[in-house]
Amino acid sequence: MSQTSPWMDDELETFRDTVARFVETEMVPNDARWRAQHHVDREIWKRMGEMGFLCLDIPDRYGGVGGDFRHEAVVYEELCRRGISGFANGVHSICANYVLNHGTEEQKHRWLPRLASGDLIGAIAMTEPAAGSDLRGVRTRAVREGEVYRINGSKIFITNGSLATLLMLLVKTDAEARKGGMSLIMVETEGLAGYRVGRVLDKMGMQAQDTAELFFDDVRVPADCLLGGAEGHGMHQMMADLPYERLIVALAAVAAMEGGLEATLAYTRGRKAFGQAIAEFQNTKFKLAELATVVKIARVFIDDCIAKRLQGTFDTTTAAMAKWWLTDTQQKVLDECVQLHGGYGYMNEYLVCRMFADSRVQRIYGGTNEIMKELISRALG
Ligand SMILES: Cc1cc2nc3c(=O)[nH]c(=O)nc-3n(C[C@H](O)[C@H](O)[C@H](O)COP(=O)(O)OP(=O)(O)OC[C@H]3O[C@@H](n4cnc5c(N)ncnc54)[C@H](O)[C@@H]3O)c2cc1C
């Protein structure tokens, strides 16, 4: 039933097998423990780096694997169809791509090899208590003082927050500017005076993700950590890279739907009621037929997005469409999967239960789905 994406080839099939084996042996058995402790083990980042599974679309001259988005896609798919939502390599790759796209040559050599090896764990720190959808409200302030920036402020809801050792931090560098005045500063956090990780937040789902608050109290970072080397480009840099982030969120949605549907097919074939497998009831058959159709449409859509990304034509509007529609659809599909599992679908030990709870936030982060529709409507003219 599942279809092979047009962007797959023999090399990627072999790579997929290796990734799948790794996820099955080194991640799936640890997921319950990671969820209970609300973070993955730091060592898994190093293991992923050693395996060559990080920064796959970063050129090898910067220490990356030198592949392209297809390689990244394989890793997201193998994680997401198994419900491994705590290992936030998407955020890590987004961080690396910002450095690749906007960093100076020296900055690329400074950070990308260590992100690729897993020696650094990346996070993107934009959201603040008073600034989420409207990031112009960011209050975290960076003031240039000779050869350093002095940073004061706080961030909230930061994925990889407690483990991260490299933050891509959105700050105000020009407090007077009514529009703009924002910059991105790369902050290495290890042993950094004035930097503090606050609470790891108690969430509805994604229990293994260490979503955290971060505090900056007279933190000083070298001035050459300003991404790209010139102040005031933060908003422009973000606008350029958000489609990449939204593609990853959308792809995660499709992979989770595929994994959830597969688990539901197996479950309904094995579970009996009224003397027959529940998969044999006409309602179940029709529901499964509907789900299979929707998931196929989702797959065709995401494959088109991936093709456009590979051609360099993946635009902001299509990214917004993919993000809102695929994450909304993900939640509807997983809701049906839970229903077809009956009471077991409400139990955390079942994949569809964890996937359903994890899916809710997909409609919120990466730009809420309402903001996606705003962007699309603007493009309609
Ligand atoms: C688990 C999790 C992980 C996250 N990870 C990160 C991370 O790694 N880095 C990071 O920087 N942030 C992260 N976020 C933050 C996330 O991106 C924000 O929560 C999101 O952008 C929404 O901002 P907000 O929560 O302030 O909601 P608000 O902006 O206050 O929005 C509240 C509601 O109002 C709606 N709304 C707002 N503006 C409009 C409008 N113009 N038109 C219509 N409706 C509107 C929104 O759609 C939403 O429904 C994460 C959040 C969660 C929950």
The ligand as a Gaussian input file, in Angstrom:
#p B3LYP/6-31G(d) Opt

LIG

0 1
 C        6.321000      22.056000      22.219000
 C        6.716000      23.384000      21.658000
 C        7.972000      23.532000      21.078000
 C        8.365000      24.772000      20.581000
 N        9.655000      24.923000      20.105000
 C       10.105000      26.177000      19.827000
 C       11.485000      26.398000      19.519000
 O       12.286000      25.460000      19.437000
 N       11.893000      27.667000      19.313000
 C       11.038000      28.739000      19.386000
 O       11.496000      29.866000      19.206000
 N        9.726000      28.555000      19.667000
 C        9.246000      27.310000      19.899000
 N        7.922000      27.120000      20.198000
 C        7.031000      28.270000      20.245000
 C        6.010000      28.321000      19.114000
 O        6.636000      28.602000      17.905000
 C        4.947000      29.352000      19.517000
 O        4.214000      28.801000      20.594000
 C        4.034000      29.718000      18.369000
 O        4.740000      30.443000      17.388000
 C        2.823000      30.537000      18.809000
 O        3.178000      31.597000      19.622000
 P        2.418000      31.832000      21.016000
 O        2.503000      30.544000      21.771000
 O        2.985000      33.034000      21.666000
 O        0.925000      32.061000      20.629000
 P        0.228000      33.454000      20.207000
 O        1.076000      34.122000      19.205000
 O       -0.118000      34.196000      21.444000
 O       -1.083000      32.934000      19.515000
 C       -2.261000      32.543000      20.234000
 C       -3.363000      32.254000      19.233000
 O       -3.635000      33.442000      18.484000
 C       -3.540000      33.172000      17.105000
 N       -3.034000      34.322000      16.368000
 C       -1.948000      35.089000      16.629000
 N       -1.805000      36.027000      15.678000
 C       -2.805000      35.860000      14.781000
 C       -3.193000      36.495000      13.568000
 N       -2.485000      37.499000      13.051000
 N       -4.290000      36.045000      12.920000
 C       -5.007000      35.006000      13.419000
 N       -4.691000      34.358000      14.554000
 C       -3.609000      34.772000      15.233000
 C       -2.556000      32.013000      17.006000
 O       -2.699000      31.321000      15.778000
 C       -2.975000      31.178000      18.209000
 O       -4.075000      30.390000      17.876000
 C        7.475000      25.865000      20.638000
 C        6.192000      25.696000      21.190000
 C        5.810000      24.489000      21.707000
 C        4.462000      24.363000      22.340000

